[in-house]
Amino acid sequence: MYFVYILQSLKDGTYYIGYTGKNPEDRLTEHNKGKSRYTKGHIPYKLTKYILVLKKRS
């Protein structure tokens, strides 16, 4: 099972859409610690939405 999630930067309002096999809250923590090169310039983020998907591809 996977999650598609949407983050919004509290710094500048930009959005990031990602997917993960982890808990979305745990992934948010990783983003806010700067562990993703694509998002580290816009931290901190808030988790705005996530949905559960059963397969990575359909």
Sequence and secondary structure as in RCSB ss.txt:
>XXXX:A:sequence
MYFVYILQSLKDGTYYIGYTGKNPEDRLTEHNKGKSRYTKGHIPYKLTKYILVLKKRS
>XXXX:A:secstr
 EEEEEEEETTT  EEEEEESS HHHHHHHHHTT  TTTGGG  EEEEEEEEES S  
